[in-house]
Structure formats: structure tokens, C-alpha cells
Amino acid sequence: MAAIASGIARIECATPADLETAEATVAAFDDQAFSLTDRTSLAIMERLAVNDSLAFDADFRIYRYGPDRRRAFTVLP
């Protein structure tokens, strides 16, 4: 917690718009079972223009966003 307080990372809260985007993801990817946590994280990443992620499940590799849902996040490892 001290590292976060010192500025190494920042805590970002979901906005109502992020939750709406997360809900829209259900319809856009109706063949996937993205969790609410993943959908909200994806929405926040889009809003903040974060392009890179660290993920251990396939959800962040499957998700597409932007015009015609052609953009993908760079996912590590």
C-alpha cells in the first residue's frame, strides 16, 4: 500500500459510463463469458487509452475495441 501511496501506481475507479460499456460488452461478445471484473477493467483501459495488459486468462486476448472492434490490447506474458 505504501508503494501505491508513493505514486508507483494509481487506483482508478469505475465510472457509470465504464459500467455501461462493460454491460454493452455482454451483447457484443455474446459467445464469451467475460466476468464483470474483466469487462469493467477493459472499459477503464479503453477510457484511459491503456494499450498493454498483463493477463493470465484469454479474455484480454479475445476482446476487441475501437472502430469496428478491430483494435486489440497487447497482452503479456
Distance bins in CASP14 RR format, pairs under 12 A and 6 or more apart:
PFRMAT RR
TARGET T0000
AUTHOR 0000-0000-0000
RMODE 2
METHOD distances of the structure
MODEL  1
1 7 0 0 0 0 0 1 0 0 0 0 0
1 8 0 0 0 0 0 1 0 0 0 0 0
1 9 0 0 0 0 0 1 0 0 0 0 0
1 11 0 0 0 0 0 1 0 0 0 0 0
2 8 0 0 0 0 1 0 0 0 0 0 0
2 9 0 0 0 0 0 1 0 0 0 0 0
3 9 1 0 0 1 0 0 0 0 0 0 0
3 10 0 0 0 0 0 1 0 0 0 0 0
3 11 0 0 0 0 0 1 0 0 0 0 0
4 10 1 0 0 1 0 0 0 0 0 0 0
4 11 1 0 0 1 0 0 0 0 0 0 0
4 12 0 0 0 0 0 1 0 0 0 0 0
5 11 0 0 0 0 1 0 0 0 0 0 0
10 44 0 0 0 0 0 1 0 0 0 0 0
10 48 0 0 0 0 1 0 0 0 0 0 0
10 50 0 0 0 0 0 1 0 0 0 0 0
11 44 0 0 0 0 0 1 0 0 0 0 0
12 18 0 0 0 0 1 0 0 0 0 0 0
12 40 0 0 0 0 0 1 0 0 0 0 0
12 41 0 0 0 0 1 0 0 0 0 0 0
12 43 0 0 0 0 0 1 0 0 0 0 0
12 44 1 0 1 0 0 0 0 0 0 0 0
12 45 0 0 0 0 1 0 0 0 0 0 0
12 47 0 0 0 0 1 0 0 0 0 0 0
12 48 1 0 0 1 0 0 0 0 0 0 0
12 50 0 0 0 0 1 0 0 0 0 0 0
13 19 0 0 0 0 0 1 0 0 0 0 0
13 40 0 0 0 0 0 1 0 0 0 0 0
13 43 0 0 0 0 0 1 0 0 0 0 0
13 44 0 0 0 0 1 0 0 0 0 0 0
13 47 0 0 0 0 0 1 0 0 0 0 0
13 48 0 0 0 0 0 1 0 0 0 0 0
14 20 0 0 0 0 0 1 0 0 0 0 0
14 21 0 0 0 0 1 0 0 0 0 0 0
14 22 1 0 0 1 0 0 0 0 0 0 0
14 23 0 0 0 0 0 1 0 0 0 0 0
14 36 0 0 0 0 1 0 0 0 0 0 0
14 37 0 0 0 0 0 1 0 0 0 0 0
14 39 0 0 0 0 0 1 0 0 0 0 0
14 40 1 0 1 0 0 0 0 0 0 0 0
14 41 0 0 0 0 1 0 0 0 0 0 0
14 42 0 0 0 0 0 1 0 0 0 0 0
14 43 1 0 0 1 0 0 0 0 0 0 0
14 44 1 0 0 1 0 0 0 0 0 0 0
14 45 0 0 0 0 0 1 0 0 0 0 0
14 46 0 0 0 0 0 1 0 0 0 0 0
14 47 0 0 0 0 1 0 0 0 0 0 0
14 48 0 0 0 0 0 1 0 0 0 0 0
15 21 0 0 0 0 1 0 0 0 0 0 0
15 22 0 0 0 0 0 1 0 0 0 0 0
15 40 0 0 0 0 1 0 0 0 0 0 0
15 43 0 0 0 0 1 0 0 0 0 0 0
15 44 0 0 0 0 1 0 0 0 0 0 0
15 46 0 0 0 0 0 1 0 0 0 0 0
15 47 1 0 0 1 0 0 0 0 0 0 0
15 48 0 0 0 0 0 1 0 0 0 0 0
16 22 0 0 0 0 0 1 0 0 0 0 0
16 23 0 0 0 0 0 1 0 0 0 0 0
16 40 0 0 0 0 0 1 0 0 0 0 0
16 43 0 0 0 0 0 1 0 0 0 0 0
16 47 0 0 0 0 0 1 0 0 0 0 0
17 23 0 0 0 0 0 1 0 0 0 0 0
17 24 0 0 0 0 0 1 0 0 0 0 0
17 40 0 0 0 0 0 1 0 0 0 0 0
17 43 1 0 0 1 0 0 0 0 0 0 0
17 44 0 0 0 0 0 1 0 0 0 0 0
17 46 0 0 0 0 0 1 0 0 0 0 0
17 47 1 0 0 1 0 0 0 0 0 0 0
18 24 0 0 0 0 0 1 0 0 0 0 0
18 25 0 0 0 0 0 1 0 0 0 0 0
18 36 0 0 0 0 0 1 0 0 0 0 0
18 37 0 0 0 0 0 1 0 0 0 0 0
18 39 0 0 0 0 1 0 0 0 0 0 0
18 40 1 0 1 0 0 0 0 0 0 0 0
18 41 0 0 0 0 1 0 0 0 0 0 0
18 42 0 0 0 0 1 0 0 0 0 0 0
18 43 1 0 1 0 0 0 0 0 0 0 0
18 44 1 0 1 0 0 0 0 0 0 0 0
18 45 0 0 0 0 1 0 0 0 0 0 0
18 46 0 0 0 0 1 0 0 0 0 0 0
18 47 1 0 0 1 0 0 0 0 0 0 0
18 48 0 0 0 0 1 0 0 0 0 0 0
19 25 0 0 0 0 0 1 0 0 0 0 0
19 26 0 0 0 0 0 1 0 0 0 0 0
19 36 0 0 0 0 1 0 0 0 0 0 0
19 37 0 0 0 0 0 1 0 0 0 0 0
19 39 0 0 0 0 1 0 0 0 0 0 0
19 40 1 0 0 1 0 0 0 0 0 0 0
19 41 0 0 0 0 0 1 0 0 0 0 0
19 42 0 0 0 0 0 1 0 0 0 0 0
19 43 1 0 0 1 0 0 0 0 0 0 0
19 44 0 0 0 0 0 1 0 0 0 0 0
19 47 0 0 0 0 0 1 0 0 0 0 0
20 26 0 0 0 0 0 1 0 0 0 0 0
20 27 0 0 0 0 0 1 0 0 0 0 0
20 39 0 0 0 0 0 1 0 0 0 0 0
20 40 0 0 0 0 0 1 0 0 0 0 0
20 43 0 0 0 0 1 0 0 0 0 0 0
20 47 0 0 0 0 0 1 0 0 0 0 0
21 27 0 0 0 0 0 1 0 0 0 0 0
21 28 0 0 0 0 1 0 0 0 0 0 0
21 34 0 0 0 0 0 1 0 0 0 0 0
21 36 0 0 0 0 0 1 0 0 0 0 0
21 39 1 0 0 1 0 0 0 0 0 0 0
21 40 0 0 0 0 1 0 0 0 0 0 0
21 41 0 0 0 0 0 1 0 0 0 0 0
21 42 1 0 0 1 0 0 0 0 0 0 0
21 43 1 1 0 0 0 0 0 0 0 0 0
21 44 0 0 0 0 1 0 0 0 0 0 0
21 45 0 0 0 0 0 1 0 0 0 0 0
21 46 1 0 0 1 0 0 0 0 0 0 0
21 47 1 0 0 1 0 0 0 0 0 0 0
21 63 0 0 0 0 0 1 0 0 0 0 0
21 65 0 0 0 0 1 0 0 0 0 0 0
21 66 0 0 0 0 0 1 0 0 0 0 0
22 28 0 0 0 0 0 1 0 0 0 0 0
22 29 0 0 0 0 0 1 0 0 0 0 0
22 34 0 0 0 0 1 0 0 0 0 0 0
22 35 0 0 0 0 1 0 0 0 0 0 0
22 36 1 0 0 1 0 0 0 0 0 0 0
22 37 0 0 0 0 1 0 0 0 0 0 0
22 38 0 0 0 0 1 0 0 0 0 0 0
22 39 1 1 0 0 0 0 0 0 0 0 0
22 40 1 0 1 0 0 0 0 0 0 0 0
22 41 0 0 0 0 1 0 0 0 0 0 0
22 42 1 0 0 1 0 0 0 0 0 0 0
22 43 1 0 1 0 0 0 0 0 0 0 0
22 44 0 0 0 0 1 0 0 0 0 0 0
22 45 0 0 0 0 0 1 0 0 0 0 0
22 46 0 0 0 0 0 1 0 0 0 0 0
22 47 0 0 0 0 0 1 0 0 0 0 0
22 63 0 0 0 0 0 1 0 0 0 0 0
23 29 0 0 0 0 0 1 0 0 0 0 0
23 34 0 0 0 0 0 1 0 0 0 0 0
23 36 0 0 0 0 1 0 0 0 0 0 0
23 39 1 0 0 1 0 0 0 0 0 0 0
23 40 0 0 0 0 1 0 0 0 0 0 0
23 42 0 0 0 0 0 1 0 0 0 0 0
23 43 0 0 0 0 1 0 0 0 0 0 0
24 30 0 0 0 0 0 1 0 0 0 0 0
24 34 0 0 0 0 0 1 0 0 0 0 0
24 39 0 0 0 0 1 0 0 0 0 0 0
24 40 0 0 0 0 0 1 0 0 0 0 0
24 42 0 0 0 0 0 1 0 0 0 0 0
24 43 0 0 0 0 1 0 0 0 0 0 0
24 46 0 0 0 0 0 1 0 0 0 0 0
24 65 0 0 0 0 0 1 0 0 0 0 0
24 69 0 0 0 0 0 1 0 0 0 0 0
25 31 0 0 0 0 0 1 0 0 0 0 0
25 32 0 0 0 0 1 0 0 0 0 0 0
25 33 0 0 0 0 0 1 0 0 0 0 0
25 34 1 0 0 1 0 0 0 0 0 0 0
25 35 0 0 0 0 0 1 0 0 0 0 0
25 36 0 0 0 0 1 0 0 0 0 0 0
25 37 0 0 0 0 0 1 0 0 0 0 0
25 38 0 0 0 0 1 0 0 0 0 0 0
25 39 1 0 1 0 0 0 0 0 0 0 0
25 40 0 0 0 0 1 0 0 0 0 0 0
25 41 0 0 0 0 0 1 0 0 0 0 0
25 42 1 0 0 1 0 0 0 0 0 0 0
25 43 1 0 0 1 0 0 0 0 0 0 0
25 45 0 0 0 0 0 1 0 0 0 0 0
25 46 0 0 0 0 0 1 0 0 0 0 0
25 59 0 0 0 0 0 1 0 0 0 0 0
25 62 0 0 0 0 0 1 0 0 0 0 0
25 63 1 0 0 1 0 0 0 0 0 0 0
25 64 0 0 0 0 0 1 0 0 0 0 0
25 65 0 0 0 0 1 0 0 0 0 0 0
25 69 0 0 0 0 0 1 0 0 0 0 0
26 32 0 0 0 0 1 0 0 0 0 0 0
26 33 0 0 0 0 1 0 0 0 0 0 0
26 34 1 0 0 1 0 0 0 0 0 0 0
26 35 0 0 0 0 0 1 0 0 0 0 0
26 36 0 0 0 0 1 0 0 0 0 0 0
26 38 0 0 0 0 0 1 0 0 0 0 0
26 39 1 0 0 1 0 0 0 0 0 0 0
26 40 0 0 0 0 0 1 0 0 0 0 0
26 42 0 0 0 0 0 1 0 0 0 0 0
26 43 0 0 0 0 0 1 0 0 0 0 0
27 34 0 0 0 0 0 1 0 0 0 0 0
27 39 0 0 0 0 0 1 0 0 0 0 0
28 34 0 0 0 0 1 0 0 0 0 0 0
28 39 0 0 0 0 0 1 0 0 0 0 0
28 42 0 0 0 0 0 1 0 0 0 0 0
28 43 0 0 0 0 0 1 0 0 0 0 0
28 62 0 0 0 0 0 1 0 0 0 0 0
28 63 0 0 0 0 1 0 0 0 0 0 0
28 64 0 0 0 0 1 0 0 0 0 0 0
28 65 0 0 0 0 1 0 0 0 0 0 0
28 66 0 0 0 0 0 1 0 0 0 0 0
28 68 0 0 0 0 0 1 0 0 0 0 0
28 69 1 0 0 1 0 0 0 0 0 0 0
29 35 0 0 0 0 0 1 0 0 0 0 0
29 38 0 0 0 0 0 1 0 0 0 0 0
29 39 0 0 0 0 1 0 0 0 0 0 0
29 42 0 0 0 0 1 0 0 0 0 0 0
29 58 0 0 0 0 0 1 0 0 0 0 0
29 59 0 0 0 0 1 0 0 0 0 0 0
29 62 1 0 0 1 0 0 0 0 0 0 0
29 63 1 0 0 1 0 0 0 0 0 0 0
29 64 0 0 0 0 1 0 0 0 0 0 0
29 65 0 0 0 0 0 1 0 0 0 0 0
29 69 0 0 0 0 1 0 0 0 0 0 0
31 62 0 0 0 0 1 0 0 0 0 0 0
32 38 0 0 0 0 1 0 0 0 0 0 0
32 39 0 0 0 0 1 0 0 0 0 0 0
32 42 0 0 0 0 0 1 0 0 0 0 0
32 57 0 0 0 0 0 1 0 0 0 0 0
32 58 0 0 0 0 1 0 0 0 0 0 0
32 59 1 0 0 1 0 0 0 0 0 0 0
32 60 0 0 0 0 0 1 0 0 0 0 0
32 61 0 0 0 0 0 1 0 0 0 0 0
32 62 1 0 0 1 0 0 0 0 0 0 0
32 63 0 0 0 0 1 0 0 0 0 0 0
32 64 0 0 0 0 0 1 0 0 0 0 0
33 39 0 0 0 0 0 1 0 0 0 0 0
33 57 0 0 0 0 0 1 0 0 0 0 0
33 58 0 0 0 0 0 1 0 0 0 0 0
33 59 0 0 0 0 1 0 0 0 0 0 0
33 62 0 0 0 0 0 1 0 0 0 0 0
34 40 0 0 0 0 1 0 0 0 0 0 0
34 41 0 0 0 0 1 0 0 0 0 0 0
34 42 1 0 0 1 0 0 0 0 0 0 0
34 43 0 0 0 0 0 1 0 0 0 0 0
34 55 0 0 0 0 0 1 0 0 0 0 0
34 57 0 0 0 0 1 0 0 0 0 0 0
34 58 0 0 0 0 0 1 0 0 0 0 0
34 59 1 0 1 0 0 0 0 0 0 0 0
34 60 0 0 0 0 1 0 0 0 0 0 0
34 61 0 0 0 0 0 1 0 0 0 0 0
34 62 0 0 0 0 1 0 0 0 0 0 0
34 63 1 0 0 1 0 0 0 0 0 0 0
35 41 0 0 0 0 1 0 0 0 0 0 0
35 42 0 0 0 0 0 1 0 0 0 0 0
35 55 0 0 0 0 0 1 0 0 0 0 0
35 57 0 0 0 0 1 0 0 0 0 0 0
35 59 1 0 0 1 0 0 0 0 0 0 0
35 60 0 0 0 0 0 1 0 0 0 0 0
35 63 0 0 0 0 0 1 0 0 0 0 0
36 42 0 0 0 0 0 1 0 0 0 0 0
36 43 0 0 0 0 0 1 0 0 0 0 0
36 59 0 0 0 0 0 1 0 0 0 0 0
37 43 0 0 0 0 0 1 0 0 0 0 0
37 44 0 0 0 0 0 1 0 0 0 0 0
37 55 0 0 0 0 0 1 0 0 0 0 0
37 57 0 0 0 0 0 1 0 0 0 0 0
37 59 0 0 0 0 1 0 0 0 0 0 0
37 60 0 0 0 0 0 1 0 0 0 0 0
38 44 0 0 0 0 0 1 0 0 0 0 0
38 45 0 0 0 0 0 1 0 0 0 0 0
38 53 0 0 0 0 0 1 0 0 0 0 0
38 55 0 0 0 0 1 0 0 0 0 0 0
38 56 0 0 0 0 0 1 0 0 0 0 0
38 57 1 0 0 1 0 0 0 0 0 0 0
38 58 0 0 0 0 0 1 0 0 0 0 0
38 59 1 0 1 0 0 0 0 0 0 0 0
38 60 1 0 0 1 0 0 0 0 0 0 0
38 61 0 0 0 0 0 1 0 0 0 0 0
38 62 0 0 0 0 1 0 0 0 0 0 0
38 63 0 0 0 0 1 0 0 0 0 0 0
38 73 0 0 0 0 0 1 0 0 0 0 0
39 45 0 0 0 0 0 1 0 0 0 0 0
39 46 0 0 0 0 0 1 0 0 0 0 0
39 59 0 0 0 0 1 0 0 0 0 0 0
39 60 0 0 0 0 0 1 0 0 0 0 0
39 62 0 0 0 0 0 1 0 0 0 0 0
39 63 0 0 0 0 1 0 0 0 0 0 0
39 65 0 0 0 0 0 1 0 0 0 0 0
40 46 0 0 0 0 0 1 0 0 0 0 0
40 47 0 0 0 0 0 1 0 0 0 0 0
40 59 0 0 0 0 0 1 0 0 0 0 0
41 47 0 0 0 0 0 1 0 0 0 0 0
41 48 0 0 0 0 0 1 0 0 0 0 0
41 50 0 0 0 0 1 0 0 0 0 0 0
41 53 0 0 0 0 1 0 0 0 0 0 0
41 54 0 0 0 0 0 1 0 0 0 0 0
41 55 0 0 0 0 1 0 0 0 0 0 0
41 57 0 0 0 0 0 1 0 0 0 0 0
41 59 0 0 0 0 1 0 0 0 0 0 0
41 60 0 0 0 0 1 0 0 0 0 0 0
41 63 0 0 0 0 1 0 0 0 0 0 0
41 73 0 0 0 0 0 1 0 0 0 0 0
42 48 0 0 0 0 0 1 0 0 0 0 0
42 50 0 0 0 0 1 0 0 0 0 0 0
42 53 0 0 0 0 1 0 0 0 0 0 0
42 55 0 0 0 0 0 1 0 0 0 0 0
42 59 1 0 0 1 0 0 0 0 0 0 0
42 60 1 0 0 1 0 0 0 0 0 0 0
42 61 0 0 0 0 0 1 0 0 0 0 0
42 62 0 0 0 0 0 1 0 0 0 0 0
42 63 1 0 1 0 0 0 0 0 0 0 0
42 64 0 0 0 0 0 1 0 0 0 0 0
42 65 1 0 0 1 0 0 0 0 0 0 0
42 66 0 0 0 0 0 1 0 0 0 0 0
42 69 0 0 0 0 0 1 0 0 0 0 0
42 71 0 0 0 0 0 1 0 0 0 0 0
42 72 0 0 0 0 0 1 0 0 0 0 0
42 73 1 0 0 1 0 0 0 0 0 0 0
42 75 0 0 0 0 0 1 0 0 0 0 0
43 50 0 0 0 0 0 1 0 0 0 0 0
43 63 0 0 0 0 0 1 0 0 0 0 0
43 65 0 0 0 0 1 0 0 0 0 0 0
44 50 1 0 0 1 0 0 0 0 0 0 0
44 53 0 0 0 0 0 1 0 0 0 0 0
44 65 0 0 0 0 0 1 0 0 0 0 0
45 51 1 0 0 1 0 0 0 0 0 0 0
45 52 0 0 0 0 1 0 0 0 0 0 0
45 53 1 0 0 1 0 0 0 0 0 0 0
45 54 0 0 0 0 0 1 0 0 0 0 0
45 55 0 0 0 0 0 1 0 0 0 0 0
45 59 0 0 0 0 0 1 0 0 0 0 0
45 60 0 0 0 0 1 0 0 0 0 0 0
45 63 0 0 0 0 1 0 0 0 0 0 0
45 65 0 0 0 0 1 0 0 0 0 0 0
45 66 0 0 0 0 0 1 0 0 0 0 0
45 71 0 0 0 0 0 1 0 0 0 0 0
45 72 0 0 0 0 0 1 0 0 0 0 0
45 73 1 0 0 1 0 0 0 0 0 0 0
45 74 0 0 0 0 0 1 0 0 0 0 0
45 75 0 0 0 0 0 1 0 0 0 0 0
46 53 0 0 0 0 0 1 0 0 0 0 0
46 60 0 0 0 0 0 1 0 0 0 0 0
46 63 0 0 0 0 1 0 0 0 0 0 0
46 64 0 0 0 0 0 1 0 0 0 0 0
46 65 1 0 1 0 0 0 0 0 0 0 0
46 66 1 0 0 1 0 0 0 0 0 0 0
46 69 0 0 0 0 0 1 0 0 0 0 0
46 71 0 0 0 0 1 0 0 0 0 0 0
46 72 0 0 0 0 0 1 0 0 0 0 0
46 73 0 0 0 0 1 0 0 0 0 0 0
47 65 0 0 0 0 0 1 0 0 0 0 0
47 66 0 0 0 0 0 1 0 0 0 0 0
48 73 0 0 0 0 0 1 0 0 0 0 0
49 65 0 0 0 0 0 1 0 0 0 0 0
49 66 0 0 0 0 0 1 0 0 0 0 0
49 71 0 0 0 0 0 1 0 0 0 0 0
49 73 0 0 0 0 0 1 0 0 0 0 0
50 60 0 0 0 0 0 1 0 0 0 0 0
50 65 0 0 0 0 0 1 0 0 0 0 0
50 71 0 0 0 0 0 1 0 0 0 0 0
50 73 1 0 0 1 0 0 0 0 0 0 0
50 74 0 0 0 0 1 0 0 0 0 0 0
50 75 0 0 0 0 0 1 0 0 0 0 0
51 60 0 0 0 0 0 1 0 0 0 0 0
51 65 0 0 0 0 0 1 0 0 0 0 0
51 66 0 0 0 0 0 1 0 0 0 0 0
51 71 0 0 0 0 1 0 0 0 0 0 0
51 72 0 0 0 0 1 0 0 0 0 0 0
51 73 1 0 0 1 0 0 0 0 0 0 0
51 74 1 0 1 0 0 0 0 0 0 0 0
51 75 0 0 0 0 0 1 0 0 0 0 0
51 76 0 0 0 0 0 1 0 0 0 0 0
52 60 0 0 0 0 1 0 0 0 0 0 0
52 72 0 0 0 0 0 1 0 0 0 0 0
52 73 1 0 0 1 0 0 0 0 0 0 0
52 74 1 0 1 0 0 0 0 0 0 0 0
52 75 1 0 0 1 0 0 0 0 0 0 0
52 76 1 0 0 1 0 0 0 0 0 0 0
52 77 0 0 0 0 0 1 0 0 0 0 0
53 59 0 0 0 0 1 0 0 0 0 0 0
53 60 1 0 1 0 0 0 0 0 0 0 0
53 61 0 0 0 0 1 0 0 0 0 0 0
53 63 0 0 0 0 1 0 0 0 0 0 0
53 65 0 0 0 0 0 1 0 0 0 0 0
53 72 0 0 0 0 0 1 0 0 0 0 0
53 73 1 0 1 0 0 0 0 0 0 0 0
53 74 1 0 0 1 0 0 0 0 0 0 0
53 75 1 0 1 0 0 0 0 0 0 0 0
53 76 1 0 0 1 0 0 0 0 0 0 0
53 77 0 0 0 0 0 1 0 0 0 0 0
54 60 0 0 0 0 1 0 0 0 0 0 0
54 61 0 0 0 0 0 1 0 0 0 0 0
54 73 0 0 0 0 0 1 0 0 0 0 0
54 74 0 0 0 0 0 1 0 0 0 0 0
54 75 1 0 0 1 0 0 0 0 0 0 0
54 76 1 0 1 0 0 0 0 0 0 0 0
54 77 1 0 0 1 0 0 0 0 0 0 0
55 61 1 0 0 1 0 0 0 0 0 0 0
55 62 0 0 0 0 0 1 0 0 0 0 0
55 63 0 0 0 0 1 0 0 0 0 0 0
55 73 0 0 0 0 1 0 0 0 0 0 0
55 74 0 0 0 0 0 1 0 0 0 0 0
55 75 1 0 1 0 0 0 0 0 0 0 0
55 76 1 0 0 1 0 0 0 0 0 0 0
55 77 0 0 0 0 1 0 0 0 0 0 0
56 75 0 0 0 0 1 0 0 0 0 0 0
56 76 0 0 0 0 0 1 0 0 0 0 0
56 77 0 0 0 0 1 0 0 0 0 0 0
57 63 0 0 0 0 0 1 0 0 0 0 0
57 75 0 0 0 0 1 0 0 0 0 0 0
58 75 0 0 0 0 1 0 0 0 0 0 0
59 72 0 0 0 0 0 1 0 0 0 0 0
59 73 0 0 0 0 0 1 0 0 0 0 0
59 75 0 0 0 0 1 0 0 0 0 0 0
60 72 0 0 0 0 1 0 0 0 0 0 0
60 73 1 0 1 0 0 0 0 0 0 0 0
60 74 0 0 0 0 1 0 0 0 0 0 0
60 75 1 0 1 0 0 0 0 0 0 0 0
60 76 0 0 0 0 1 0 0 0 0 0 0
60 77 0 0 0 0 0 1 0 0 0 0 0
61 72 1 0 0 1 0 0 0 0 0 0 0
61 73 1 0 0 1 0 0 0 0 0 0 0
61 74 0 0 0 0 1 0 0 0 0 0 0
61 75 1 0 1 0 0 0 0 0 0 0 0
61 76 0 0 0 0 0 1 0 0 0 0 0
61 77 0 0 0 0 0 1 0 0 0 0 0
62 69 0 0 0 0 0 1 0 0 0 0 0
62 72 0 0 0 0 1 0 0 0 0 0 0
62 73 0 0 0 0 0 1 0 0 0 0 0
62 75 0 0 0 0 1 0 0 0 0 0 0
63 69 0 0 0 0 1 0 0 0 0 0 0
63 70 0 0 0 0 0 1 0 0 0 0 0
63 71 0 0 0 0 1 0 0 0 0 0 0
63 72 1 0 0 1 0 0 0 0 0 0 0
63 73 1 0 0 1 0 0 0 0 0 0 0
63 75 0 0 0 0 1 0 0 0 0 0 0
64 70 1 0 0 1 0 0 0 0 0 0 0
64 71 1 0 0 1 0 0 0 0 0 0 0
64 72 1 0 1 0 0 0 0 0 0 0 0
64 73 0 0 0 0 1 0 0 0 0 0 0
65 71 1 0 1 0 0 0 0 0 0 0 0
65 72 1 0 0 1 0 0 0 0 0 0 0
65 73 0 0 0 0 1 0 0 0 0 0 0
66 72 0 0 0 0 1 0 0 0 0 0 0
66 73 0 0 0 0 0 1 0 0 0 0 0
END
